[in-house]
Amino acid sequence: MKRRDFLAASALPLAGCGPAPEIGGGFIGASHERGHLLRGGQRSIPLPSSSQRTGILILGGGVAGLAAARALRGRGIDDFALLELEDSAGGNSRGGQVGGIACPLGAHYLPVPGDDAAAVQDLLEELGVRQRVAGRWVYDERQLCHSPQERLFINGQWQEGLLPLQDIDAATLADYQRFAGLVQQASSQARFTIPALKSPLAPSQLALDAMTFEAWLDQHRLASPALRWYLDYCCRDDYGAGLASVSAWAGLHYFASRHGFHAPGEPASAERDGGVLTWPEGNGWLTKQLAAPLGQRLKTGRAVLRVAIAKHGVEVDALNVATGAVERWQAAQCVLALPLFIAARVVDNPPPALRQAASALRYAPWLVANLHIRAALHDRPGAAPSWDSVIYNPGGDTRFPGLGYVDAMHQSLQSVPGETVLTYYRAFGIDPAGRQDLYTRPWTHWRDAVLAELAVPHPDLPAKATRLDVMRYGHAMSVPMPGVRSSPALLALQQLQPAPWQRLHFAHSDLAGYSVFEEAFSQGHARGMALKA
């Protein structure tokens, strides 16, 4: 990139005394202190001061737990309770507000689901997002992402779309075309589905799961920096880690399970490219709809400390964060909609498959920063302001580690751009130092880093910023590293456990080896439908 000219200009608002003193904010949302209550081990758990009984107990109020609760309600089963660590349900798909403007606190979109994700399609129909018109399914235009959707800041200007197209040479174009052909070839050899577990791995996919995506690109001599930047961006965006960490199966699954890959000049398939659903608060809109009907059955502020098989069911001890008291819950059956590393920690004498699966997974930390700006930003030449804006960074420049930002007001019908909230994302990969950095750095460090990065395409941004709130997810998502998708331990957790473990039912996107809404929802829905009242 030729950044020298505009780097100098973008540094001016930050020169001297740093960010404007009127910028407020701080750390919000998920409390890692609550999550770390488990570090003392089960020997430090106080005796319970109260006891409650329910038919089915769901642990974890993320997408999977909420889906399990919805499935139970749909079957007319009301004798259940859901325990959630935080003060609101939703997990990585929660929403919030800054300056009165709704914005995401985590996941910010849902691709229009295909027929393999039938449970997700049913949810969208129930919520009025899609309906059948003249024999065809039609999605609510207000909830489909408006155009323009994506743009890339490259060589000092904006281009439409995220695949780099400016000044590409013949070798880069050839790599784009060859990669498109390889994605199509992989799709023809075996099905790539969402949810992934709907289709068992074919021999060609087992081979892909055994190597990194980077090694696969090396094998096929796809060396173009522009292509590699784009594929690395896609992996970090969906999986939290880049080409050197995720498997080749995951790298190809990103394209082959949805919209494919289209080289410049090739038409996109309308059947495969169904669009994106998004809301100002991101997927928090969906989890809010799922949580609303639960009423008193949703118990927030509960830190699960211990899960044990009892004589006639399951026994769970949970700390009520508000009162400081430990509650004992007794249930006939329990759905563990928890990350597997947490499930392995809280279950007494966990089954071997759970221990093995938990030890095999690695989690990517994420930072989500919501930045309120009081007025529309001046824009660079090129593509118009979009819902998703990304900075091109092919050399791995450490000044630009983020994944860009989405505009919370993009779906609004305002005729003149004005104040808004920009939601900035950064994934830290699998290096443990990234998680330590995320939690030890003060809020001011992340404020300055986000403002400096976004000032490159928007030199006036620091002067127009009023507040920046930072969400930290220490274990945001499991990363589909080589061997994870084909892990026998993950597959074993899908099956009914031998006695006495059959009273425990695992439901989390970890079981698919990667974290997206469709996987988590399908896991929870399947468990909720299979449970006996």
KOLMI-302795 format. One line per 8 residues: their letters; for each residue x negated, y, z of C-alpha. Coordinates in pm, 1 decimal. Layout:
BEGIN
A	X/Y/Z  ...
END
This chain:
BEGIN
MKRRDFLA	0.0/0.0/0.0  -110.5/360.1/-69.3  -20.3/499.9/269.9  -283.0/772.2/329.2  -76.7/1070.1/220.2  243.7/992.4/403.7  69.6/847.4/710.9  -82.1/1187.7/770.5
ASALPLAG	254.3/1356.4/730.5  437.2/1106.4/950.6  186.8/1152.4/1232.0  261.2/1524.9/1266.9  575.3/1493.2/1484.6  384.8/1265.0/1721.2  65.7/1465.4/1737.7  -50.8/1627.2/2060.5
CGPAPEIG	184.3/1551.9/2348.4  344.1/1238.4/2202.3  719.2/1173.4/2173.9  955.8/1455.8/2253.5  1020.9/1462.7/2631.4  1399.4/1463.4/2583.9  1395.5/1103.1/2455.5  1552.7/890.0/2727.5
GGFIGASH	1604.2/518.3/2758.2  1461.3/211.9/2923.7  1488.5/-165.3/2940.0  1842.7/-298.0/2925.1  2030.7/-625.3/2882.4  1897.6/-971.8/2951.2  1733.8/-1001.9/3293.6  1421.1/-1213.7/3280.4
ERGHLLRG	1405.3/-1187.7/3659.8  1723.9/-1395.3/3678.0  1582.7/-1651.5/3440.2  1268.3/-1677.7/3650.3  1466.6/-1780.5/3959.0  1393.9/-2138.3/3852.1  1020.4/-2099.7/3888.3  1032.9/-2179.4/4258.8
GQRSIPLP	1136.9/-2535.5/4181.5  1431.7/-2727.5/4318.9  1275.3/-2761.9/4664.4  1336.7/-2388.2/4718.2  1711.3/-2402.9/4642.9  1921.5/-2300.8/4946.6  2209.5/-2517.8/5058.3  2541.8/-2433.0/4891.0
SSSQRTGI	2783.7/-2221.5/5093.7  3096.8/-2306.6/4892.7  3231.6/-2583.3/4672.1  3454.7/-2572.7/4365.5  3591.2/-2841.8/4138.9  3687.2/-2839.0/3771.0  3747.2/-3099.4/3504.2  3474.5/-2988.7/3261.9
LILGGGVA	3188.3/-2752.4/3339.3  3011.4/-2562.4/3059.6  2668.6/-2423.7/3142.3  2564.4/-2129.5/2925.2  2782.1/-1861.5/2767.7  2595.9/-1817.5/2440.9  2750.1/-1905.9/2105.3  2739.6/-2282.9/2169.6
GLAAARAL	2902.0/-2258.2/2512.7  3172.5/-2023.4/2387.1  3241.2/-2256.2/2092.8  3279.2/-2552.9/2327.4  3525.8/-2353.1/2538.7  3724.2/-2256.0/2228.2  3741.9/-2619.5/2115.4  3873.7/-2726.1/2456.3
RGRGIDDF	4138.3/-2452.3/2453.4  4240.1/-2553.7/2102.6  4301.6/-2904.6/2229.3  4516.2/-2776.5/2516.2  4249.7/-2848.1/2780.3  4245.5/-2567.6/3037.8  4075.3/-2739.7/3329.7  3724.8/-2610.7/3270.6
ALLELEDS	3487.3/-2334.2/3378.3  3193.8/-2169.6/3201.8  2892.0/-2043.5/3400.1  2680.8/-1769.4/3238.0  2355.6/-1621.5/3368.8  2408.5/-1264.4/3250.9  2688.2/-1019.5/3329.0  2849.9/-1078.8/2989.7
AGGNSRGG	2873.0/-1376.0/2758.0  2718.9/-1390.6/2412.1  2356.1/-1494.7/2459.2  2148.9/-1363.6/2167.7  2468.6/-1239.5/2001.0  2579.2/-958.6/2228.1  2664.6/-600.9/2148.0  2636.0/-269.6/2329.0
QVGGIACP	2661.8/106.0/2287.0  2419.8/396.8/2274.0  2558.5/749.3/2273.7  2908.7/607.7/2227.2  2808.4/423.9/1907.3  2845.4/44.7/1900.5  2527.9/-143.7/1807.3  2380.6/-495.9/1825.1
LGAHYLPV	2178.7/-620.8/2120.3  2068.5/-924.1/1920.9  2186.5/-1103.5/1605.8  2342.5/-856.0/1366.4  2501.0/-1053.4/1080.8  2661.3/-1377.4/969.1  2622.2/-1499.2/610.1  2956.1/-1602.5/460.8
PGDDAAAV	2960.1/-1970.5/566.7  2974.5/-2255.3/320.0  3204.6/-2555.2/343.1  2951.9/-2752.9/548.3  3014.8/-2506.8/833.9  3388.6/-2580.7/844.2  3419.4/-2496.5/1214.9  3279.9/-2147.6/1151.7
QDLLEELG	3518.1/-2100.2/858.9  3809.2/-2194.6/1086.9  3695.5/-1940.3/1345.6  3684.0/-1664.1/1084.9  4030.7/-1757.3/966.0  4160.2/-1746.6/1323.6  4008.6/-1399.0/1372.1  4157.8/-1267.6/1047.3
VRQRVAGR	3820.1/-1225.3/878.4  3926.8/-1451.4/592.5  4261.0/-1558.4/452.0  4393.3/-1754.4/158.0  4525.9/-1535.0/-122.7  4668.4/-1691.9/-440.0  4499.0/-2020.8/-355.6  4153.5/-1867.8/-295.0
WVYDERQL	3973.2/-1771.6/23.9  3923.2/-1396.4/47.3  3715.2/-1218.1/309.5  3816.6/-886.4/465.2  3630.3/-618.1/271.9  3595.5/-409.5/588.0  3385.0/-682.0/746.6  3172.2/-771.8/446.7
CHSPQERL	2851.7/-568.0/445.4  2897.6/-257.8/232.4  2658.0/-175.8/-49.4  2377.4/-88.4/-62.9  2271.7/-370.7/166.3  1891.0/-385.7/168.0  1595.6/-171.6/69.2  1217.5/-187.3/98.7
FINGQWQE	976.5/99.8/169.6  682.0/41.5/-64.0  419.4/275.8/-208.8  577.3/579.5/-46.8  931.0/526.6/-177.3  1233.5/302.9/-137.6  1328.3/21.0/-373.6  1655.7/-171.7/-375.5
GLLPLQDI	1626.5/-525.9/-235.2  1349.6/-675.5/-21.7  1155.2/-876.4/-281.5  864.1/-647.1/-384.5  912.0/-535.3/-745.3  696.5/-224.9/-783.9  382.7/-258.1/-991.3  388.6/-638.3/-989.2
DAATLADY	154.1/-801.7/-1237.8  209.1/-1102.8/-1460.2  58.9/-1340.9/-1203.7  301.4/-1223.4/-932.0  600.3/-1254.3/-1164.8  485.4/-1604.6/-1257.6  465.8/-1696.7/-887.1  818.8/-1563.0/-832.6
QRFAGLVQ	943.3/-1777.4/-1119.7  756.4/-2089.0/-1008.8  883.2/-2055.6/-652.6  1240.4/-2019.8/-780.2  1191.1/-2343.0/-975.2  1049.8/-2525.0/-672.9  1344.4/-2419.5/-456.2  1579.6/-2552.9/-722.5
QASSQARF	1377.8/-2875.3/-744.2  1391.3/-2925.7/-367.2  1768.9/-2869.0/-373.8  1814.4/-3128.3/-646.3  1609.1/-3389.2/-456.1  1804.4/-3360.9/-128.4  2082.5/-3156.8/29.6  1993.2/-2863.0/252.7
TIPALKSP	2295.4/-2791.0/470.5  2406.0/-2557.6/748.1  2456.3/-2708.6/999.3  2133.8/-2893.7/922.4  2229.7/-3211.2/1108.3  2522.1/-3264.1/871.9  2272.8/-3423.8/631.0  2000.6/-3666.6/748.9
LAPSQLAL	1652.7/-3593.5/621.1  1565.9/-3746.6/285.9  1211.2/-3876.9/223.1  1120.5/-3557.4/34.5  1237.1/-3349.7/332.0  1042.5/-3561.6/580.3  729.2/-3478.4/382.3  818.3/-3108.4/393.3
DAMTFEAW	876.9/-3124.1/768.4  528.5/-3266.2/821.4  340.8/-2956.1/699.3  349.4/-2580.9/747.7  509.1/-2357.4/488.0  170.1/-2192.5/438.4  9.2/-2528.6/358.8  289.1/-2604.6/112.5
LDQHRLAS	233.1/-2271.0/-64.6  -139.7/-2346.5/-79.2  -62.6/-2687.4/-224.1  141.2/-2527.8/-502.9  -112.0/-2247.5/-554.5  140.3/-1973.9/-484.8  -108.6/-1707.9/-378.5  63.1/-1380.1/-469.2
PALRWYLD	37.5/-1137.7/-171.6  378.9/-992.8/-258.8  549.7/-1334.0/-258.1  371.0/-1441.5/58.7  467.4/-1119.8/236.5  831.7/-1170.1/140.3  840.8/-1535.3/248.7  662.7/-1453.7/573.9
YCCRDDYG	917.6/-1178.1/637.8  1206.7/-1420.4/574.6  1062.3/-1674.4/817.0  998.1/-1419.2/1089.1  1346.9/-1277.1/1039.6  1530.2/-1611.6/1066.6  1290.9/-1819.3/1275.7  1084.9/-1571.0/1480.1
AGLASVSA	748.7/-1686.4/1338.5  567.6/-1673.3/1006.7  435.5/-1899.7/731.6  153.7/-2045.1/939.3  393.1/-2164.8/1211.6  717.4/-2286.7/1054.0  747.8/-2606.3/856.6  779.1/-2621.3/479.9
WAGLHYFA	1124.2/-2773.9/535.6  1229.7/-2460.9/725.7  1077.6/-2226.4/467.4  1267.9/-2391.3/183.1  1582.7/-2444.0/390.8  1611.3/-2065.1/427.6  1682.1/-2043.9/53.4  1808.7/-2388.0/-47.6
SRHGFHAP	2085.3/-2398.4/214.8  2237.7/-2066.8/110.0  2165.0/-1835.3/-179.6  1863.3/-1992.4/-346.9  1577.3/-1775.9/-470.5  1613.9/-1561.5/-780.4  1313.0/-1428.3/-966.9  1345.9/-1080.8/-1124.1
GEPASAER	1576.9/-1095.2/-1422.9  1751.2/-1414.8/-1316.4  2122.2/-1383.1/-1230.9  2235.7/-1472.9/-881.0  2499.3/-1741.2/-848.0  2824.8/-1594.7/-716.9  2904.2/-1933.4/-563.1  2580.9/-1941.0/-363.9
DGGVLTWP	2550.9/-1567.5/-283.6  2872.8/-1513.7/-88.5  2770.2/-1199.0/94.9  2710.3/-1104.4/456.3  2957.3/-1033.8/735.8  2853.7/-765.2/981.3  2999.7/-533.3/1241.7  2861.6/-220.6/1413.7
EGNGWLTK	2782.7/-432.3/1723.6  2655.5/-720.4/1508.4  2754.4/-1072.4/1608.7  2855.1/-929.4/1944.1  3193.1/-869.6/1780.1  3232.2/-1245.3/1733.3  3121.5/-1344.8/2083.5  3349.7/-1081.8/2237.4
QLAAPLGQ	3646.7/-1239.3/2055.6  3539.2/-1583.5/2177.5  3497.5/-1474.4/2539.7  3816.9/-1266.5/2570.6  4066.4/-1557.5/2608.3  3865.0/-1729.0/2882.5  3970.9/-1496.0/3162.4  3879.3/-1627.4/3508.3
RLKTGRAV	3733.9/-1945.8/3359.4  3427.9/-1740.9/3257.1  3198.3/-1697.7/3557.7  2920.5/-1450.1/3480.8  2617.0/-1375.4/3694.9  2559.2/-1744.5/3775.8  2205.1/-1882.9/3762.3  2218.6/-2260.9/3727.1
LRVAIAKH	1963.9/-2410.9/3967.6  2035.9/-2783.0/3966.9  2237.2/-3040.7/3770.4  2273.8/-3390.1/3911.4  2469.5/-3702.6/3831.1  2705.3/-3772.8/4121.5  2901.5/-4083.8/4209.7  3213.3/-3978.6/4022.1
GVEVDALN	3088.1/-3704.8/3790.7  2841.2/-3418.6/3781.4  2724.9/-3186.1/4057.4  2589.4/-2838.3/3976.5  2437.6/-2580.9/4211.9  2444.7/-2222.3/4086.1  2333.4/-1896.3/4244.5  2595.2/-1620.1/4244.5
VATGAVER	2367.6/-1327.8/4163.5  2610.3/-1069.2/4303.4  2651.3/-1232.3/4646.2  2322.2/-1419.4/4676.5  2511.8/-1734.3/4773.5  2468.5/-2077.9/4615.6  2790.9/-2235.1/4486.6  2835.9/-2607.2/4433.7
WQAAQCVL	3045.3/-2707.1/4133.7  3179.0/-3058.2/4082.9  3313.5/-3178.2/3749.3  3388.9/-3501.1/3568.2  3173.1/-3393.4/3272.3  2924.0/-3118.8/3194.3  2826.4/-2947.9/2868.5  2471.5/-2811.4/2882.8
ALPLFIAA	2481.3/-2526.4/2633.0  2136.8/-2420.4/2752.8  1798.2/-2396.3/2581.3  1639.3/-2737.3/2619.2  1343.4/-2612.6/2819.6  1590.0/-2481.3/3079.4  1803.1/-2795.8/3068.7  1493.3/-3008.8/3133.2
RVVDNPPP	1407.6/-2790.4/3432.9  1747.7/-2795.3/3604.4  1856.8/-3158.1/3545.0  1755.4/-3396.0/3822.3  1530.5/-3668.9/3680.6  1606.0/-3568.5/3319.8  1641.4/-3844.5/3059.1  1323.6/-3912.2/2857.0
ALRQAASA	1470.2/-3769.2/2534.3  1536.0/-3435.8/2706.0  1184.2/-3416.2/2849.1  1029.2/-3504.9/2513.4  1243.8/-3262.1/2315.5  1179.7/-2976.3/2555.6  802.6/-3031.1/2548.5  800.2/-3032.5/2166.6
LRYAPWLV	975.3/-2697.6/2120.3  809.6/-2356.3/2109.2  1006.5/-2035.6/2150.6  959.7/-1696.2/1986.8  1004.2/-1382.7/2197.5  1191.8/-1090.3/2041.1  1222.2/-718.2/2102.0  1539.3/-536.8/1996.0
ANLHIRAA	1531.8/-156.2/2024.0  1837.3/64.4/1973.6  1740.3/416.5/1874.2  2000.8/694.8/1879.6  1938.2/980.4/1636.5  2140.1/1301.7/1655.0  2145.6/1378.1/1281.4  2089.7/1210.6/946.2
LHDRPGAA	1727.4/1152.4/850.7  1554.9/1305.6/552.7  1497.0/1031.2/298.7  1213.8/934.7/67.7  1266.6/896.4/-307.4  1419.9/581.0/-448.7  1701.0/359.5/-323.9  1973.4/516.4/-112.8
PSWDSVIY	2009.0/454.7/263.2  2111.1/92.6/323.2  2236.6/-125.7/602.9  1894.8/-296.7/633.4  1568.2/-107.1/576.0  1226.1/-276.0/585.4  865.2/-150.1/556.9  640.8/-344.6/319.0
NPGGDTRF	321.9/-461.9/488.2  132.2/-719.4/278.6  -198.4/-684.5/462.2  -67.7/-762.7/808.7  -137.3/-406.5/928.3  -92.6/-412.5/1306.1  74.3/-70.0/1295.9  374.7/-225.6/1120.3
PGLGYVDA	467.5/-546.1/1306.1  844.2/-498.0/1297.0  1116.0/-638.7/1073.7  1273.1/-302.7/993.9  1602.9/-166.5/1119.1  1977.4/-183.2/1056.0  2209.7/117.5/1065.9  2501.8/77.6/1307.7
MHQSLQSV	2713.0/331.4/1116.2  2666.4/171.8/775.8  3011.8/11.4/788.0  3183.5/338.5/878.4  3382.6/539.5/624.5  3230.6/875.9/715.0  3174.7/1086.5/403.2  2872.7/1276.8/536.2
PGETVLTY	2587.4/1096.1/715.1  2534.9/1208.9/1072.0  2431.8/1068.2/1408.5  2381.7/696.5/1426.1  2195.9/415.9/1602.1  1912.6/233.5/1428.2  1850.3/-118.1/1560.4  1484.6/-216.7/1524.1
YRAFGIDP	1369.3/-580.3/1543.4  1034.5/-738.4/1617.0  952.4/-1110.2/1652.3  633.3/-1212.9/1835.4  573.8/-1563.9/1699.6  458.6/-1858.1/1910.7  141.4/-1712.7/2066.6  204.4/-1699.8/2446.7
AGRQDLYT	19.8/-1368.4/2456.2  311.7/-1211.3/2269.3  555.4/-1298.4/2549.4  315.1/-1164.5/2810.8  273.6/-844.4/2610.9  649.2/-805.3/2580.8  702.9/-820.4/2956.9  394.9/-643.8/3090.6
RPWTHWRD	399.7/-336.8/2866.6  604.8/-43.3/3001.6  907.3/93.5/2820.6  704.8/398.8/2714.9  467.0/174.1/2520.5  752.2/24.8/2316.9  914.9/366.4/2274.1  595.6/509.4/2125.0
AVLAELAV	530.8/201.8/1909.3  881.0/197.4/1757.6  883.8/572.4/1694.1  539.6/565.4/1530.7  631.8/274.5/1302.7  963.5/420.0/1186.4  808.8/766.0/1142.5  618.6/628.9/841.3
PHPDLPAK	924.7/628.2/613.3  1101.8/892.3/827.5  860.1/1166.9/949.2  1151.8/1361.6/1101.7  1275.5/1067.9/1310.4  1087.0/1143.8/1638.6  1226.9/1497.7/1646.5  1584.0/1370.2/1595.7
ATRLDVMR	1566.7/1078.2/1840.4  1753.4/1123.6/2170.0  1740.0/779.7/2332.1  1575.7/440.6/2284.7  1698.6/131.9/2473.0  1488.9/-184.9/2461.2  1614.2/-543.6/2491.8  1356.6/-814.1/2564.7
YGHAMSVP	1419.8/-1182.5/2488.7  1134.7/-1392.9/2625.0  1262.4/-1717.5/2467.2  1490.0/-1584.1/2195.5  1482.1/-1880.9/1960.4  1314.1/-2215.6/1907.0  1078.8/-2216.6/1609.3  1114.4/-2497.2/1347.8
MPGVRSSP	749.3/-2599.4/1352.8  625.3/-2909.1/1165.9  780.1/-3224.1/1308.5  1061.6/-3050.7/1496.6  1339.1/-3114.0/1244.1  1258.1/-3487.2/1233.2  1200.7/-3521.8/1608.6  1348.4/-3853.3/1737.3
ALLALQQL	1406.0/-3687.3/2076.4  1626.8/-3415.2/1927.5  1821.3/-3675.0/1732.1  1864.0/-3887.2/2047.1  2023.5/-3595.9/2233.9  2295.2/-3587.3/1968.3  2408.9/-3934.1/2067.4  2602.4/-4044.7/2373.3
QPAPWQRL	2359.9/-4097.3/2658.1  2330.9/-4437.3/2828.5  2482.3/-4470.0/3176.5  2486.0/-4262.4/3386.4  2382.8/-3982.6/3148.3  2700.6/-4007.6/2940.0  2854.9/-3742.5/3166.6  2610.1/-3485.1/3029.1
HFAHSDLA	2662.5/-3342.8/2680.9  2399.0/-3124.9/2513.6  2509.2/-2842.4/2285.0  2262.8/-2576.6/2170.3  2101.5/-2456.4/1849.2  1775.5/-2603.3/1986.8  1910.1/-2942.3/1877.7  1881.9/-2826.2/1515.8
GYSVFEEA	1530.1/-2696.5/1578.2  1611.4/-2336.1/1486.1  1853.6/-2066.9/1595.4  2134.6/-1924.1/1382.6  2501.7/-1863.6/1463.7  2636.3/-2147.4/1248.4  2410.7/-2406.9/1412.2  2494.7/-2299.8/1767.8
FSQGHARG	2867.5/-2272.3/1699.3  2885.3/-2610.3/1524.4  2699.0/-2778.4/1811.9  2934.2/-2635.6/2074.4  3246.5/-2703.1/1868.0  3150.7/-3067.6/1810.3  3092.7/-3125.7/2182.6  3417.4/-2955.3/2278.8
MALKA	3612.6/-3167.9/2033.1  3452.3/-3495.1/2146.6  3499.2/-3456.6/2523.1  3768.6/-3661.1/2688.6  3998.4/-3463.5/2918.9
END
